[in-house]
Amino acid sequence: MSEQSDVCYTFEGALEMAISMENDGFRHYLDALRIVKSKPARKVLKEAALDELAHKFELEKALVEGYITEGELAKPLPTMNLDAVLAKKELKAESDSREALAYAIHLENSAISFYKKMANACAGAPMGNLMERLVADESRHLQQLEDMYEEHFMTEN
């Protein structure tokens, strides 16, 4: 997909790429749900999967309607960049909620990177704004996951 993100697409093409990205994320979460046994870890993965579905639905609706409504955010939210310090591991049956959160953080960060590449390729074009909005939406998801990770696993001494 990285080569495809170096060009700017039409509205429809950009939405199709974004829908594909959201579907890939959903499939990763679904696959993880089939593996992981821990209830708290499954809860993290389930909520992340449902977020991906909601985002995908919004994009599919825009594809049908021919436009996308304004989102909550105009700019990406700041994040802690936990993906840089958390190991990226495949989940196993015995994976816990900490590992599930790290997994989700890496998936969301991958989506942000993808949408940023698309936004840069479309800078100045109408699709640039759409891609920037998707970066902002994904940054909100990432911030929520990082906040949860911080709350549960980064306790102060």
C-alpha positions in Angstrom: 0.0 0.0 0.0 2.9 2.4 0.5 3.5 2.8 -3.2 -0.2 3.6 -3.7 -0.2 6.3 -1.1 2.4 8.3 -3.2 -0.4 9.5 -5.6 -3.5 11.6 -5.1 -6.8 9.9 -5.8 -10.2 11.1 -6.8 -12.7 11.4 -4.0 -14.1 8.0 -4.8 -10.6 6.5 -5.1 -9.5 8.0 -1.8 -12.5 6.8 0.0 -12.0 3.3 -1.4 -8.4 3.3 -0.2 -9.6 4.5 3.3 -12.3 1.9 3.4 -9.8 -0.8 2.5 -7.5 0.5 5.3 -10.3 0.4 7.9 -11.3 -3.0 6.8 -7.8 -4.3 7.1 -7.6 -2.9 10.6 -11.0 -4.5 11.5 -9.7 -7.9 10.1 -6.6 -7.7 12.3 -8.7 -7.1 15.4 -11.1 -9.9 14.4 -8.2 -12.3 13.9 -6.8 -11.3 17.3 -10.2 -11.9 18.9 -10.1 -15.4 17.6 -6.8 -16.0 19.3 -6.8 -14.2 22.6 -8.5 -15.8 25.6 -8.2 -13.1 28.3 -11.5 -11.3 28.9 -9.9 -7.9 29.5 -7.7 -8.2 26.4 -10.7 -9.3 24.4 -12.6 -6.2 25.6 -9.8 -3.9 24.3 -9.7 -5.7 21.0 -13.5 -5.7 20.6 -13.8 -2.0 21.3 -11.0 -1.3 18.8 -12.7 -3.5 16.2 -16.0 -1.7 16.7 -14.3 1.7 16.2 -12.9 0.4 12.9 -16.3 -0.7 11.8 -17.9 2.6 12.7 -15.2 4.5 10.8 -15.6 2.2 7.8 -19.3 2.7 7.8 -18.9 6.5 7.8 -16.6 6.2 4.8 -18.9 3.9 3.0 -21.8 6.2 3.6 -19.7 9.1 2.2 -19.0 7.0 -0.9 -22.7 6.4 -1.4 -23.7 10.0 -0.7 -20.9 11.6 -2.6 -19.6 13.7 0.2 -18.3 13.4 3.8 -19.6 15.3 6.7 -17.3 17.4 8.8 -15.7 15.5 11.6 -15.2 16.4 15.2 -11.5 17.2 14.7 -9.7 19.4 12.3 -6.2 18.7 13.5 -4.6 15.5 14.9 -4.5 15.2 18.6 -1.1 14.9 20.3 -0.1 11.4 21.3 2.6 9.9 23.5 4.1 7.9 20.6 4.0 4.8 22.7 4.5 2.7 19.6 8.1 3.7 19.6 8.7 2.1 23.1 6.2 -0.8 23.0 7.3 -3.9 21.2 5.2 -4.9 18.3 4.2 -8.5 18.9 1.8 -10.9 17.4 -0.9 -11.8 19.9 -1.2 -15.3 21.4 -3.9 -17.1 23.3 -2.3 -16.1 26.6 -1.8 -12.4 25.7 -3.1 -10.0 28.3 -4.7 -6.6 28.1 -1.3 -4.8 28.1 -0.3 -6.7 25.0 -3.7 -6.2 23.4 -3.4 -2.4 23.9 0.2 -2.4 22.5 -1.1 -4.3 19.5 -3.9 -1.8 19.0 -1.6 1.1 19.4 0.6 -0.2 16.6 -2.3 -0.8 14.3 -3.7 2.7 14.9 -0.2 4.2 14.3 0.0 2.3 11.0 -3.3 3.8 9.9 -2.1 7.3 10.8 1.1 6.8 8.8 -0.9 5.6 5.8 -3.3 8.6 6.0 -0.4 11.1 6.5 1.3 9.8 3.3 -2.0 10.1 1.4 -2.5 13.6 2.8 1.0 14.7 1.7 0.4 13.2 -1.8 -2.8 15.2 -2.0 -1.6 18.5 -0.4 -3.6 21.3 -2.0 -6.2 19.0 -3.5 -9.6 18.5 -2.1 -8.6 14.9 -1.1 -5.9 16.4 1.1 -8.5 17.7 3.5 -10.2 14.4 3.6 -7.0 12.6 4.4 -6.1 15.2 7.1 -9.5 14.5 8.7 -8.8 10.8 8.7 -5.4 11.5 10.3 -7.2 13.5 13.0 -9.9 10.8 13.5 -7.2 8.1 13.9 -5.2 10.2 16.2 -8.3 10.4 18.5 -8.4 6.6 18.5 -4.7 6.4 19.2 -4.9 8.9 22.0 -7.7 7.0 23.7 -5.7 3.8 23.5 -2.6 5.5 24.8 -4.5 7.1 27.7 -5.9 3.7 28.6 -2.4 2.2 28.5 -1.0 5.0 30.7 -3.9 4.7 33.2 -3.4 1.0 33.7 0.2 0.3 33.0 2.3 3.4 33.5 1.7 4.0 37.2 3.9 6.5 39.0 6.1 5.3 41.9 
